[in-house]
């Protein structure tokens, strides 16, 4: 999977997220919203729209 933004941007987003978690005393992050996963990782899928039987 390719990133939809530069590796530097990915590093910045990751660092920003980890710093926020540390400041809030959060040890884990669980993401359910597609928009949040995309913002942090660039992961893009249609999986949340199309369900398999």
C-alpha distance matrix in Angstrom:
0.0 3.8 6.6 9.3 11.9 13.2 12.9 16.5 16.0 13.6 16.4 19.0 17.6 17.3 20.7 22.2 21.2 22.5 25.6 26.3 26.0 28.3 30.8 31.0 31.3 28.2 26.8 23.9 21.6 20.7 18.8 19.4 19.0 15.9 16.9 17.1 13.7 12.3 14.8 14.1 10.4 8.9 7.8 9.0 10.6 14.0 14.8 17.3 19.2 19.5 21.2 21.7 25.3
3.8 0.0 3.8 6.5 8.7 9.8 10.1 13.7 13.3 11.5 14.5 16.9 16.0 16.3 19.5 20.9 20.5 22.0 24.8 25.7 25.8 28.1 30.3 30.8 31.4 28.6 27.5 24.9 22.5 22.1 20.0 20.8 19.9 16.7 16.9 17.2 14.2 12.0 13.8 13.5 10.1 8.1 8.6 9.8 12.3 15.7 17.1 19.2 20.9 21.7 23.8 24.7 28.3
6.6 3.8 0.0 3.8 5.3 6.8 7.5 10.8 9.8 8.2 11.5 13.5 12.6 13.3 16.4 17.6 17.4 19.2 21.8 22.5 23.0 25.3 27.3 27.9 28.8 26.2 25.5 23.0 20.5 20.5 18.2 19.4 18.2 15.2 14.7 14.7 12.2 9.7 10.7 10.5 7.6 5.5 7.6 9.4 12.7 16.2 17.7 19.2 21.0 22.4 24.6 26.0 29.7
9.3 6.5 3.8 0.0 3.8 7.1 9.3 11.7 9.8 9.3 13.0 14.0 12.8 14.5 17.5 17.9 17.9 20.4 22.6 22.9 23.8 26.3 27.8 28.4 29.7 27.2 27.0 24.5 21.6 21.4 18.7 19.5 17.5 14.4 13.2 13.9 12.3 8.9 9.6 10.7 8.8 5.6 8.3 8.8 12.4 15.4 17.6 18.6 20.0 21.8 24.4 26.2 30.0
11.9 8.7 5.3 3.8 0.0 3.8 6.7 8.3 6.3 7.0 10.4 11.0 10.6 12.7 15.2 15.6 16.4 18.7 20.5 21.1 22.5 24.7 26.0 27.0 28.5 26.3 26.3 24.2 21.6 22.0 19.6 21.0 19.1 16.4 14.6 14.7 13.5 10.5 9.8 10.4 9.3 7.3 10.8 12.1 15.8 18.9 20.9 21.6 23.1 25.2 27.7 29.6 33.3
13.2 9.8 6.8 7.1 3.8 0.0 3.8 5.3 5.1 6.3 8.7 9.9 10.7 12.4 14.2 15.4 16.7 18.4 20.0 21.3 22.7 24.4 25.9 27.3 28.6 26.7 26.5 24.9 22.7 23.6 21.7 23.5 22.0 19.5 17.8 17.3 16.0 13.5 12.4 12.1 11.0 10.0 13.4 15.2 18.9 22.2 24.0 24.8 26.6 28.5 30.8 32.5 36.2
12.9 10.1 7.5 9.3 6.7 3.8 0.0 3.8 5.4 4.9 6.2 8.6 9.9 10.4 12.1 14.1 15.3 16.3 18.1 19.9 21.0 22.3 24.2 25.8 26.7 24.8 24.2 22.8 21.0 22.3 20.9 23.2 22.2 20.1 18.8 17.6 15.9 14.2 13.1 11.7 10.3 10.5 13.5 16.1 19.6 23.2 24.4 25.4 27.6 29.4 31.3 32.7 36.4
16.5 13.7 10.8 11.7 8.3 5.3 3.8 0.0 3.8 5.4 5.1 6.2 8.7 9.8 10.5 12.2 14.2 15.3 16.3 18.3 19.9 20.9 22.3 24.3 25.5 24.1 23.9 23.0 21.4 23.1 21.9 24.4 23.3 21.6 19.7 18.3 17.3 15.7 13.7 12.4 12.1 12.7 16.1 18.6 22.3 25.8 27.0 27.6 29.8 31.9 33.9 35.6 39.2
16.0 13.3 9.8 9.8 6.3 5.1 5.4 3.8 0.0 3.8 5.4 5.0 6.2 8.5 9.8 10.5 12.3 14.2 15.3 16.5 18.3 19.9 21.0 22.6 24.2 22.6 22.8 21.6 19.5 21.0 19.4 21.7 20.2 18.5 16.3 15.0 14.5 12.7 10.3 9.6 10.0 10.3 14.0 16.3 20.0 23.3 24.7 24.9 27.0 29.4 31.5 33.5 37.1
13.6 11.5 8.2 9.3 7.0 6.3 4.9 5.4 3.8 0.0 3.8 5.4 5.2 6.1 8.5 9.9 10.6 12.2 14.2 15.4 16.5 18.3 20.0 21.3 22.4 20.4 20.2 18.7 16.6 18.0 16.6 19.1 18.1 16.5 14.9 13.2 12.0 10.8 9.0 7.2 6.9 8.2 11.4 14.3 17.8 21.3 22.3 22.6 25.1 27.2 29.0 30.8 34.3
16.4 14.5 11.5 13.0 10.4 8.7 6.2 5.1 5.4 3.8 0.0 3.8 5.5 5.1 6.0 8.5 9.9 10.5 12.0 14.1 15.3 16.3 18.1 19.9 20.8 19.3 18.9 18.1 16.7 18.8 18.1 21.1 20.5 19.4 17.9 15.6 14.5 14.0 12.0 9.5 9.7 11.7 14.6 17.8 21.2 24.8 25.4 25.7 28.4 30.5 32.0 33.7 37.1
19.0 16.9 13.5 14.0 11.0 9.9 8.6 6.2 5.0 5.4 3.8 0.0 3.8 5.5 5.1 6.0 8.5 9.9 10.5 12.2 14.2 15.3 16.3 18.3 19.8 18.7 19.0 18.5 16.9 19.2 18.3 21.2 20.2 19.5 17.3 15.0 14.9 14.3 11.4 9.5 11.1 12.8 16.0 18.8 22.4 25.7 26.5 26.3 28.9 31.4 33.0 35.1 38.5
17.6 16.0 12.6 12.8 10.6 10.7 9.9 8.7 6.2 5.2 5.5 3.8 0.0 3.8 5.5 5.1 6.1 8.6 9.9 10.6 12.3 14.3 15.4 16.6 18.2 16.6 17.1 16.0 13.9 15.8 14.7 17.5 16.4 15.9 13.7 11.2 11.4 11.0 8.0 6.0 8.3 10.4 13.3 16.1 19.5 22.7 23.4 22.9 25.5 28.1 29.7 31.9 35.3
17.3 16.3 13.3 14.5 12.7 12.4 10.4 9.8 8.5 6.1 5.1 5.5 3.8 0.0 3.8 5.5 5.2 6.1 8.6 10.0 10.6 12.2 14.2 15.5 16.3 14.5 14.3 13.3 11.8 14.1 13.7 17.0 16.8 16.5 15.1 12.1 11.5 12.1 9.9 6.6 8.2 11.3 13.5 16.8 19.9 23.2 23.3 23.1 26.1 28.4 29.5 31.4 34.7
20.7 19.5 16.4 17.5 15.2 14.2 12.1 10.5 9.8 8.5 6.0 5.1 5.5 3.8 0.0 3.8 5.4 5.1 6.0 8.5 9.8 10.4 12.1 14.2 15.1 14.1 14.3 14.3 13.5 16.4 16.5 20.0 19.8 19.8 18.2 15.1 15.0 15.6 13.0 10.1 11.9 14.9 17.2 20.5 23.6 27.0 27.1 26.6 29.6 32.0 33.2 35.1 38.3
22.2 20.9 17.6 17.9 15.6 15.4 14.1 12.2 10.5 9.9 8.5 6.0 5.1 5.5 3.8 0.0 3.8 5.6 5.2 6.2 8.7 10.0 10.6 12.4 14.2 13.4 14.5 14.5 13.2 16.0 15.7 18.9 18.3 18.7 16.6 13.5 14.4 15.0 11.8 9.7 12.5 15.1 17.6 20.5 23.6 26.6 26.9 25.9 28.8 31.5 32.8 35.0 38.2
21.2 20.5 17.4 17.9 16.4 16.7 15.3 14.2 12.3 10.6 9.9 8.5 6.1 5.2 5.4 3.8 0.0 3.8 5.5 5.2 6.2 8.7 10.0 10.7 12.2 10.5 11.5 10.9 9.4 12.2 12.2 15.6 15.5 16.3 14.6 11.1 11.9 13.3 10.6 8.1 11.1 14.1 15.9 18.8 21.6 24.5 24.3 23.2 26.3 29.0 29.9 32.1 35.2
22.5 22.0 19.2 20.4 18.7 18.4 16.3 15.3 14.2 12.2 10.5 9.9 8.6 6.1 5.1 5.6 3.8 0.0 3.8 5.4 5.0 6.1 8.6 9.9 10.3 9.0 9.3 9.6 9.4 12.9 13.9 17.6 18.1 19.0 17.9 14.2 14.4 16.2 13.9 10.8 13.0 16.5 18.0 21.3 23.9 26.9 26.4 25.6 28.9 31.3 31.9 33.8 36.7
25.6 24.8 21.8 22.6 20.5 20.0 18.1 16.3 15.3 14.2 12.0 10.5 9.9 8.6 6.0 5.2 5.5 3.8 0.0 3.8 5.4 5.1 6.1 8.6 9.8 9.9 11.1 12.3 12.3 15.8 16.7 20.3 20.5 21.6 20.0 16.5 17.3 18.8 16.0 13.4 16.0 19.2 21.1 24.2 27.0 29.9 29.6 28.5 31.7 34.3 35.0 37.2 40.1
26.3 25.7 22.5 22.9 21.1 21.3 19.9 18.3 16.5 15.4 14.1 12.2 10.6 10.0 8.5 6.2 5.2 5.4 3.8 0.0 3.8 5.4 5.1 6.2 8.5 8.3 10.7 11.5 11.0 14.2 14.9 18.2 18.3 19.9 18.2 14.6 16.1 17.9 15.0 13.0 16.2 19.1 20.8 23.5 26.1 28.7 28.4 26.8 29.9 32.7 33.4 35.8 38.6
26.0 25.8 23.0 23.8 22.5 22.7 21.0 19.9 18.3 16.5 15.3 14.2 12.3 10.6 9.8 8.7 6.2 5.0 5.4 3.8 0.0 3.8 5.5 5.2 6.0 4.8 6.9 7.9 8.2 11.7 13.3 16.8 17.6 19.5 18.5 14.7 15.7 18.1 15.9 13.4 16.1 19.5 20.5 23.4 25.6 28.2 27.3 25.9 29.2 31.8 32.1 34.2 36.8
28.3 28.1 25.3 26.3 24.7 24.4 22.3 20.9 19.9 18.3 16.3 15.3 14.3 12.2 10.4 10.0 8.7 6.1 5.1 5.4 3.8 0.0 3.8 5.4 5.0 5.9 7.4 9.9 11.2 14.9 16.8 20.4 21.4 23.2 22.1 18.4 19.1 21.4 19.1 16.4 18.8 22.3 23.5 26.6 28.9 31.7 30.8 29.5 32.9 35.3 35.6 37.6 40.1
30.8 30.3 27.3 27.8 26.0 25.9 24.2 22.3 21.0 20.0 18.1 16.3 15.4 14.2 12.1 10.6 10.0 8.6 6.1 5.1 5.5 3.8 0.0 3.8 5.6 7.7 10.4 12.7 13.5 17.0 18.5 21.8 22.4 24.4 22.9 19.3 20.8 22.8 20.1 17.9 20.9 24.0 25.5 28.3 30.7 33.3 32.6 31.0 34.2 36.9 37.3 39.6 42.2
31.0 30.8 27.9 28.4 27.0 27.3 25.8 24.3 22.6 21.3 19.9 18.3 16.6 15.5 14.2 12.4 10.7 9.9 8.6 6.2 5.2 5.4 3.8 0.0 3.8 5.5 9.0 11.0 11.7 14.8 16.6 19.7 20.5 22.9 21.7 18.2 19.8 22.3 19.9 17.9 21.0 24.1 25.1 27.7 29.7 32.0 31.1 29.2 32.4 35.1 35.2 37.6 39.9
31.3 31.4 28.8 29.7 28.5 28.6 26.7 25.5 24.2 22.4 20.8 19.8 18.2 16.3 15.1 14.2 12.2 10.3 9.8 8.5 6.0 5.0 5.6 3.8 0.0 3.8 6.5 9.4 11.3 14.6 17.1 20.3 21.8 24.2 23.5 19.8 20.9 23.7 21.7 19.2 21.8 25.2 25.9 28.7 30.6 32.9 31.6 30.0 33.4 35.8 35.6 37.7 39.9
28.2 28.6 26.2 27.2 26.3 26.7 24.8 24.1 22.6 20.4 19.3 18.7 16.6 14.5 14.1 13.4 10.5 9.0 9.9 8.3 4.8 5.9 7.7 5.5 3.8 0.0 3.8 5.8 7.6 10.8 13.5 16.8 18.5 20.9 20.6 16.8 17.6 20.7 19.1 16.6 18.9 22.3 22.6 25.5 27.1 29.4 28.0 26.4 29.9 32.2 31.9 33.9 36.1
26.8 27.5 25.5 27.0 26.3 26.5 24.2 23.9 22.8 20.2 18.9 19.0 17.1 14.3 14.3 14.5 11.5 9.3 11.1 10.7 6.9 7.4 10.4 9.0 6.5 3.8 0.0 3.8 7.1 10.3 13.5 16.9 19.1 21.2 21.4 17.7 17.6 20.8 19.7 16.7 18.4 22.0 22.0 25.1 26.5 29.0 27.3 26.2 29.8 31.8 31.3 32.9 35.1
23.9 24.9 23.0 24.5 24.2 24.9 22.8 23.0 21.6 18.7 18.1 18.5 16.0 13.3 14.3 14.5 10.9 9.6 12.3 11.5 7.9 9.9 12.7 11.0 9.4 5.8 3.8 0.0 3.8 6.7 10.0 13.4 15.8 17.8 18.4 14.8 14.4 17.8 17.2 14.4 15.7 19.2 18.8 21.7 23.0 25.4 23.6 22.5 26.2 28.0 27.5 29.1 31.3
21.6 22.5 20.5 21.6 21.6 22.7 21.0 21.4 19.5 16.6 16.7 16.9 13.9 11.8 13.5 13.2 9.4 9.4 12.3 11.0 8.2 11.2 13.5 11.7 11.3 7.6 7.1 3.8 0.0 3.8 6.5 10.0 12.1 14.1 14.6 11.1 10.9 14.4 13.9 11.3 12.9 16.2 15.8 18.5 19.7 22.1 20.5 19.2 22.8 24.9 24.7 26.6 29.0
20.7 22.1 20.5 21.4 22.0 23.6 22.3 23.1 21.0 18.0 18.8 19.2 15.8 14.1 16.4 16.0 12.2 12.9 15.8 14.2 11.7 14.9 17.0 14.8 14.6 10.8 10.3 6.7 3.8 0.0 3.8 6.7 9.6 11.8 13.1 10.1 9.7 13.4 13.8 11.9 13.0 15.8 14.6 16.7 17.4 19.3 17.4 16.0 19.6 21.6 21.1 23.1 25.4
18.8 20.0 18.2 18.7 19.6 21.7 20.9 21.9 19.4 16.6 18.1 18.3 14.7 13.7 16.5 15.7 12.2 13.9 16.7 14.9 13.3 16.8 18.5 16.6 17.1 13.5 13.5 10.0 6.5 3.8 0.0 3.8 5.9 8.1 9.4 6.7 6.5 10.2 10.9 9.8 11.0 13.2 11.9 13.6 14.3 16.1 14.6 12.9 16.4 18.7 18.8 21.1 23.8
19.4 20.8 19.4 19.5 21.0 23.5 23.2 24.4 21.7 19.1 21.1 21.2 17.5 17.0 20.0 18.9 15.6 17.6 20.3 18.2 16.8 20.4 21.8 19.7 20.3 16.8 16.9 13.4 10.0 6.7 3.8 0.0 3.8 6.4 8.8 7.6 7.5 10.7 12.2 12.1 12.9 14.2 12.3 13.0 12.9 13.9 12.2 9.8 13.2 15.6 15.6 18.2 20.7
19.0 19.9 18.2 17.5 19.1 22.0 22.2 23.3 20.2 18.1 20.5 20.2 16.4 16.8 19.8 18.3 15.5 18.1 20.5 18.3 17.6 21.4 22.4 20.5 21.8 18.5 19.1 15.8 12.1 9.6 5.9 3.8 0.0 3.8 5.4 5.4 6.5 8.7 10.1 11.1 12.3 12.7 11.4 11.4 11.7 12.5 11.8 9.2 12.0 15.0 15.8 18.9 21.7
15.9 16.7 15.2 14.4 16.4 19.5 20.1 21.6 18.5 16.5 19.4 19.5 15.9 16.5 19.8 18.7 16.3 19.0 21.6 19.9 19.5 23.2 24.4 22.9 24.2 20.9 21.2 17.8 14.1 11.8 8.1 6.4 3.8 0.0 3.8 5.5 5.2 6.1 8.6 10.1 10.4 10.0 8.3 7.7 8.2 9.4 9.5 7.5 10.1 13.1 14.6 17.6 20.8
16.9 16.9 14.7 13.2 14.6 17.8 18.8 19.7 16.3 14.9 17.9 17.3 13.7 15.1 18.2 16.6 14.6 17.9 20.0 18.2 18.5 22.1 22.9 21.7 23.5 20.6 21.4 18.4 14.6 13.1 9.4 8.8 5.4 3.8 0.0 3.8 5.5 5.1 6.1 8.7 10.0 9.3 9.3 8.9 10.5 11.9 12.8 10.9 12.8 16.2 18.1 21.1 24.4
17.1 17.2 14.7 13.9 14.7 17.3 17.6 18.3 15.0 13.2 15.6 15.0 11.2 12.1 15.1 13.5 11.1 14.2 16.5 14.6 14.7 18.4 19.3 18.2 19.8 16.8 17.7 14.8 11.1 10.1 6.7 7.6 5.4 5.5 3.8 0.0 3.8 5.4 5.1 6.2 8.4 9.2 9.4 10.5 12.5 14.5 14.6 12.9 15.5 18.6 20.0 22.8 25.9
13.7 14.2 12.2 12.3 13.5 16.0 15.9 17.3 14.5 12.0 14.5 14.9 11.4 11.5 15.0 14.4 11.9 14.4 17.3 16.1 15.7 19.1 20.8 19.8 20.9 17.6 17.6 14.4 10.9 9.7 6.5 7.5 6.5 5.2 5.5 3.8 0.0 3.8 5.5 5.4 5.8 6.9 6.2 8.0 10.0 12.7 12.5 11.7 14.7 17.2 18.5 20.8 24.1
12.3 12.0 9.7 8.9 10.5 13.5 14.2 15.7 12.7 10.8 14.0 14.3 11.0 12.1 15.6 15.0 13.3 16.2 18.8 17.9 18.1 21.4 22.8 22.3 23.7 20.7 20.8 17.8 14.4 13.4 10.2 10.7 8.7 6.1 5.1 5.4 3.8 0.0 3.8 5.6 5.4 4.3 4.9 5.9 9.0 11.8 12.8 12.3 14.6 17.2 19.2 21.6 25.1
14.8 13.8 10.7 9.6 9.8 12.4 13.1 13.7 10.3 9.0 12.0 11.4 8.0 9.9 13.0 11.8 10.6 13.9 16.0 15.0 15.9 19.1 20.1 19.9 21.7 19.1 19.7 17.2 13.9 13.8 10.9 12.2 10.1 8.6 6.1 5.1 5.5 3.8 0.0 3.8 5.9 5.9 8.1 9.6 12.8 15.4 16.5 15.6 17.9 20.7 22.7 25.2 28.7
14.1 13.5 10.5 10.7 10.4 12.1 11.7 12.4 9.6 7.2 9.5 9.5 6.0 6.6 10.1 9.7 8.1 10.8 13.4 13.0 13.4 16.4 17.9 17.9 19.2 16.6 16.7 14.4 11.3 11.9 9.8 12.1 11.1 10.1 8.7 6.2 5.4 5.6 3.8 0.0 3.8 6.2 8.1 10.8 13.9 17.0 17.4 16.9 19.7 22.2 23.7 25.9 29.3
10.4 10.1 7.6 8.8 9.3 11.0 10.3 12.1 10.0 6.9 9.7 11.1 8.3 8.2 11.9 12.5 11.1 13.0 16.0 16.2 16.1 18.8 20.9 21.0 21.8 18.9 18.4 15.7 12.9 13.0 11.0 12.9 12.3 10.4 10.0 8.4 5.8 5.4 5.9 3.8 0.0 3.8 5.3 8.7 11.8 15.4 15.7 16.0 18.8 20.8 22.3 24.1 27.6
8.9 8.1 5.5 5.6 7.3 10.0 10.5 12.7 10.3 8.2 11.7 12.8 10.4 11.3 14.9 15.1 14.1 16.5 19.2 19.1 19.5 22.3 24.0 24.1 25.2 22.3 22.0 19.2 16.2 15.8 13.2 14.2 12.7 10.0 9.3 9.2 6.9 4.3 5.9 6.2 3.8 0.0 3.8 6.1 9.8 13.2 14.4 15.0 17.2 19.2 21.2 23.2 26.8
7.8 8.6 7.6 8.3 10.8 13.4 13.5 16.1 14.0 11.4 14.6 16.0 13.3 13.5 17.2 17.6 15.9 18.0 21.1 20.8 20.5 23.5 25.5 25.1 25.9 22.6 22.0 18.8 15.8 14.6 11.9 12.3 11.4 8.3 9.3 9.4 6.2 4.9 8.1 8.1 5.3 3.8 0.0 3.8 6.7 10.3 11.0 12.0 14.4 16.1 17.8 19.5 23.2
9.0 9.8 9.4 8.8 12.1 15.2 16.1 18.6 16.3 14.3 17.8 18.8 16.1 16.8 20.5 20.5 18.8 21.3 24.2 23.5 23.4 26.6 28.3 27.7 28.7 25.5 25.1 21.7 18.5 16.7 13.6 13.0 11.4 7.7 8.9 10.5 8.0 5.9 9.6 10.8 8.7 6.1 3.8 0.0 3.8 7.2 8.8 9.9 11.6 13.3 15.7 17.6 21.4
10.6 12.3 12.7 12.4 15.8 18.9 19.6 22.3 20.0 17.8 21.2 22.4 19.5 19.9 23.6 23.6 21.6 23.9 27.0 26.1 25.6 28.9 30.7 29.7 30.6 27.1 26.5 23.0 19.7 17.4 14.3 12.9 11.7 8.2 10.5 12.5 10.0 9.0 12.8 13.9 11.8 9.8 6.7 3.8 0.0 3.8 5.3 7.2 8.6 9.8 12.1 13.9 17.7
14.0 15.7 16.2 15.4 18.9 22.2 23.2 25.8 23.3 21.3 24.8 25.7 22.7 23.2 27.0 26.6 24.5 26.9 29.9 28.7 28.2 31.7 33.3 32.0 32.9 29.4 29.0 25.4 22.1 19.3 16.1 13.9 12.5 9.4 11.9 14.5 12.7 11.8 15.4 17.0 15.4 13.2 10.3 7.2 3.8 0.0 3.8 5.5 5.4 6.4 9.3 11.6 15.3
14.8 17.1 17.7 17.6 20.9 24.0 24.4 27.0 24.7 22.3 25.4 26.5 23.4 23.3 27.1 26.9 24.3 26.4 29.6 28.4 27.3 30.8 32.6 31.1 31.6 28.0 27.3 23.6 20.5 17.4 14.6 12.2 11.8 9.5 12.8 14.6 12.5 12.8 16.5 17.4 15.7 14.4 11.0 8.8 5.3 3.8 0.0 3.8 5.4 5.4 6.9 8.9 12.6
17.3 19.2 19.2 18.6 21.6 24.8 25.4 27.6 24.9 22.6 25.7 26.3 22.9 23.1 26.6 25.9 23.2 25.6 28.5 26.8 25.9 29.5 31.0 29.2 30.0 26.4 26.2 22.5 19.2 16.0 12.9 9.8 9.2 7.5 10.9 12.9 11.7 12.3 15.6 16.9 16.0 15.0 12.0 9.9 7.2 5.5 3.8 0.0 3.8 5.9 7.2 10.3 13.6
19.2 20.9 21.0 20.0 23.1 26.6 27.6 29.8 27.0 25.1 28.4 28.9 25.5 26.1 29.6 28.8 26.3 28.9 31.7 29.9 29.2 32.9 34.2 32.4 33.4 29.9 29.8 26.2 22.8 19.6 16.4 13.2 12.0 10.1 12.8 15.5 14.7 14.6 17.9 19.7 18.8 17.2 14.4 11.6 8.6 5.4 5.4 3.8 0.0 3.8 6.5 10.0 13.1
19.5 21.7 22.4 21.8 25.2 28.5 29.4 31.9 29.4 27.2 30.5 31.4 28.1 28.4 32.0 31.5 29.0 31.3 34.3 32.7 31.8 35.3 36.9 35.1 35.8 32.2 31.8 28.0 24.9 21.6 18.7 15.6 15.0 13.1 16.2 18.6 17.2 17.2 20.7 22.2 20.8 19.2 16.1 13.3 9.8 6.4 5.4 5.9 3.8 0.0 3.8 6.6 9.8
21.2 23.8 24.6 24.4 27.7 30.8 31.3 33.9 31.5 29.0 32.0 33.0 29.7 29.5 33.2 32.8 29.9 31.9 35.0 33.4 32.1 35.6 37.3 35.2 35.6 31.9 31.3 27.5 24.7 21.1 18.8 15.6 15.8 14.6 18.1 20.0 18.5 19.2 22.7 23.7 22.3 21.2 17.8 15.7 12.1 9.3 6.9 7.2 6.5 3.8 0.0 3.8 6.6
21.7 24.7 26.0 26.2 29.6 32.5 32.7 35.6 33.5 30.8 33.7 35.1 31.9 31.4 35.1 35.0 32.1 33.8 37.2 35.8 34.2 37.6 39.6 37.6 37.7 33.9 32.9 29.1 26.6 23.1 21.1 18.2 18.9 17.6 21.1 22.8 20.8 21.6 25.2 25.9 24.1 23.2 19.5 17.6 13.9 11.6 8.9 10.3 10.0 6.6 3.8 0.0 3.8
25.3 28.3 29.7 30.0 33.3 36.2 36.4 39.2 37.1 34.3 37.1 38.5 35.3 34.7 38.3 38.2 35.2 36.7 40.1 38.6 36.8 40.1 42.2 39.9 39.9 36.1 35.1 31.3 29.0 25.4 23.8 20.7 21.7 20.8 24.4 25.9 24.1 25.1 28.7 29.3 27.6 26.8 23.2 21.4 17.7 15.3 12.6 13.6 13.1 9.8 6.6 3.8 0.0
